[in-house]
Amino acid sequence: MANPPFFSAISGLNENKDGDDDLYGFGGGGAAGGGGGGGGGFDGGPLKALNNPLENQMRPPSQGIWGGPPTSGGIWQTPGSAIAGPPRTVDNRPMSSHRKAGYTSGPGQFDPLKQGSTMQGPAPPLQKKSADSPEEQCLEMERKVNTLIEESAQLSLQKDYPLALEKAKEASKKERMLCKHREQQGLGDQINIDLTYSVHFNLAVQYQKNQLYTEALNTYSLIVRNKQYAQSGRLRVNMGNIYYEQNKLSLAIKMYRLALDQIPNTGKDLKYKIVRNIGNAYVKIGQYQDAIGSYETIMEGGNPDIQTGFNLLLCYYALGDRDKLKRHFTKLLNIRKYGATDDDDMDEVMDEVEKENEMFHVDDHLRTEIRDRRKQHMEILLTAARLIAPMIEKDWMEGFNYIIEQLRHYELKDASSRLASEMQMCKALQFLKYKKYTKAIDALKAFEKKDKVLKAKAATNLSYLYFLEGDIENGQKYAEMSIAADKYNAKALVNRGNFHYVKQDYDKAKELYMDALAVEADCIEAMYNLGLTTKQLGQYEESAYGALYTFKKLQSMIPDSTEVTYHIANLYDLMCDYHNAGEWFNRLVSRVPTDPNVLARLGAIYAKEDDESQAFHYHLEAYRYFPVNMDVISWLGAYFVKNEVYEKAMQFFERAAQIQPNEVKWQLMVASCHRRIGAYPQAKALYEEIHKKYPDNAECLRYLVHICNDSGMKEEAVEYHKKLKRLEARMSQDEFGYVPQSHEEEDNDDGDEGLGLGMGMGDENSSELPNPIVRSVLESVNPPVKQIGNSAARISKRQQEQMKEEKKKKDDDDDVDLDVDEMLPGM
């Protein structure tokens, strides 16, 4: 049986020529053999092999065991390395016995370790680990912590930040329990540092997203201060972002600079992003020069991006540097789009592939992301052009012409951008700003020969322009033209609906607004106009596409819109739901607390609910902000009259008389207030002055008769009574062709005989009554007053005075009701 090379080589090193089995024996033959041949490696002296026999086995192959020449034929021999002694032949080759290596001469299997007797049969199965072992318990707890971290991250991605924070806190709690369990079981060396880092980092992120900035900063600080986390210094960027959101810009800049020092030179992209954050912080502080320095570092030394370039342009714009704006806009046009390559031919090929993919509806997330970023690139360029065009030259038209020329050169490289045409449309709209409507119309009409998209945009703008000018015919023509160019243009559908609304064709307008919403569900204009249309149609209900439903849906989209809130409140008022109307008007007052019309409407609603105190409060507030609203003035005057505070009521009626000097009723109200407080001379003077200005006012004559009779001025009372009779007769003849039968009795001078303070009714028991139609009309102006005359002489003086008091009290009560009814505005 052949000897394995490894064992034979090792065995041969420790064997003498006589075949002695003693491994370390040094008999005569062994010594002679070891030192024979002359020129050995060692010249006498003690052999190191006696002290450490393994050292001989580790010698280099170029040396012999005993300092002599190397053995020939060994596997460790290097050609040409034997330098001492004659070469050995095959006969004297050193070879050990087979038994030394465990070999036997008899039959049997190779078993150097003598295990044959103890290991008979198949190997026993592997021993299973117990599930209750400390290691398994720790691994199970670790899996639970990882699961909680993943769930928290997923919830955060779904913007469910409160629940994500709860999961993060639970993961942190379980991780602490895991560390404590390992320490108790003596497995402290198995603590997972990466798991601890992940738990703390996720917790800090969730704190930040829930705007718990103090807790987030504390958690980030724990991570940053731990020296076991080599790259934790980068988290200072997150701390800087928190300070930025808290408007602590100095601390934010400090954190950004500390994070910048932690980034190696290989992370240039990350460095430039941090530098951009520093520039943004400087812009918010107002230090534009420092911000320019940060942005220029990125634009000149790194890979310039469109967002940084736009920020730099804004800084130049804030400083008003026209020359730098021009130069930088040119550099902005040279920034490559996202996903573009240096090879123009390759870019063309990619564009063709993109068109084919769009044709066959082939799409994926990467292509969508590239398309969105390129669209954003174009929008930033267009925004920059619109921003600087009016100011880079003294004349804004020259500025627009310069920008349009630069964009035309850009379109030579990217024909799909159409930025120059967009700027021409912006130029046309700029004409509208300066009220140069003719030039604006001419500029927009030039787009009729452009491509389909630009033609539709121009037609939409022309339609809106003609709508503002009131040119319904041309406006409707261009609205239809824009719809023909693009039937899914929501703005064009809204414009066309507006023309039908103006024509009061509300059903057609409603249909067009609903079509616009079907195209663009969040079109604010379409939804607002739909609410107005359904309101005009009387569809107030909250059902689908009712006025209330539409305005409430719009209010959820733009909750700060005061117009929408007003319409909701007004609809509830029209539906006589005063409780909800008051609630929504209160919301409106909280946003526009000084609007007098809103305050007056709220006061009127409280008046309908018989809440006089709240109604008075809001009417008085409305009067304070706008003291010329006649409805508010009349209500306040009536309120004070009802509460018999005539002095206050007089102030409001005098203000009303100043605002409407040709309205006689306000002057009558002022005189009536004087009469009720007992100032008869002032009241009589005012009535006389009113009678001179308005001699045909029967109400004034009636009160003059009343005052003169109460004051004992009988002659003047008779004179005014005659005038009143003649005036009533003339009014009756003009309106009904009726002349009272007692007209002949008006000229008698029989003192107080037949004198009545009513409306010519004569004696109480007289059968000569005026026409019942005339009586009903006249009584609606002032209720009849029982006459007092000769019949009063037939009763006692005390009864006569008592009757006078009762009559006066009744007249006052009737006058109060009369005045209030005449003053209250129609609601």
Secondary structure, DSSP 8 states (H G I E B T S, - for coil): ----HHHHHHHHHT--TT----TT---HHHHHHHHTTSS-SS-SS--GGGT-HHHHHTS-TTS-TTSS---TT-TT--TT---SS----STT-----GGGGT--SSSS---TT--TTT--SS--------TTSHHHHHHHHHHHHHHHHHHHHHHHHTT-HHHHHHHHHHHHHHHHHHHHHHHHTT-GGG--HHHHHHHHHHHHHHHHHTT-HHHHHHHHHHHHH-TT-TTGGGGHHHHHHHHHHTT-HHHHHHHHHHHHHHS-TT-HHHHHHHHHHHHHHHHHHT-HHHHHHHHHHHHHHS---HHHHHHHHHHHHHHT-HHHHHHHHHHHHTS--TT--S-HHHHHHHHHHHHHHHHTT---HHHHHHHHHHHHHHHHHHHHHHHHTTTSSSSHHHHHHHHHHHHHHHHHH-TT--HHHHHHHHHHHHHHHTT-HHHHHHHHHGGGGS-HHHHHHHHHHHHHHHHHHT-HHHHHHHHHHHHHH-TT-HHHHHHHHHHHHHTT-HHHHHHHHHHHHHH-TT-HHHHHHHHHHHHHTT--SSSTT-HHHHHHHHHHHSTT-HHHHHHHHHHHHHTT-HHHHHHHHHHHHHH-TT-HHHHHHHHHHHHHTT-HHHHHHHHHHHHHH-TT-HHHHHHHHHHHHHTT-HHHHHHHHHHHHHH-TT-HHHHHHHHHHHHHTT-HHHHHHHHHHHHHH-TT-HHHHHHHHHHHHHTT-HHHHHHHHHHHHHHHHHHHHHHH----GGGGGGG---TTTT--SSSS--STT-S----HHHHHHHHTTS------SGGGGGS-HHHHHHHHHHHHHHHHHHHHHHHHHHHS---
